Amino acid sequence: MENFVIVLFKNKKKKKIIKSYSTEKNANLKYNNLINNNIVEFPLLFENSERCDYELALLSKSDSYQIPLFKTDEVGRNVSVFLENNDEFVIKRIDNYKIEELIYDYQEEKRIKFDYFIKKYFPKDNIKLVSTLHNKIIIQNDEIFNLFILKNEEDSERLLQTLESFFKKINRNDIILVRDNSTTQRKWLYDVLEKNGFDRKKLYRQKTTFSRRS
């Protein structure tokens, strides 16, 4: 009989059952492993234009009552944690959990992970110029330009900040970061990208929505 379930929640609603267990010991071992290895450089924050907060929870149906649990919210307040409209399971443990955001690679026409993004587009051989343009990231490596599309301007700025922190952490100083904060810089990017074969009309777009994920 499986009395313990590890569940992924999205915005306080059940999204996915990760695994079920008959013993609390095995459930705790798996739960601890998931939490301890949840290292994500660029986490997903938006999905279908909606802000997303993910949590991992260990639920039990061998307990007859809910032990009072509290979490700290985004403004530092302690808030109680409980399951709504559920008389079978109670929450044993719950923690914030990061899901990796994928970056749309304009060149390969697919979404890629952060590790692949770093490995493929940031070789150590020379200086790279990294710029934001609305919801886009542009990498200039000598005369080669590569374009990446995020969901909105907040995500592109967040990716730039992530790159800044990541390269500082690994002691690399071979990138120059330029933020989209002037009309002159924006016009230069439009012109140079158009000369390199990019569609200017698409460059004007400031956000995009990818198809709904399961």
Secondary structure, 3 states (H helix, E strand, C coil): CCCEEEEEEECCEEEEEEEEECCHHHHHHHHHHHHHCCCCCCECCEECCEECCEEEEEEECCCCCCCCEEEECCCCCEEEECCCCCCCCEEEEEEECCCECCEEECCCCEEECHHHHHHHHCCCCCCEEEEEECCEEEEEECCEEEEEECCCHHHHHHHHHHHHHHHHHCCCCCEEEECCCCHHHHHHHHHHHHHCCCCHHHHHCCCCCCCCCC
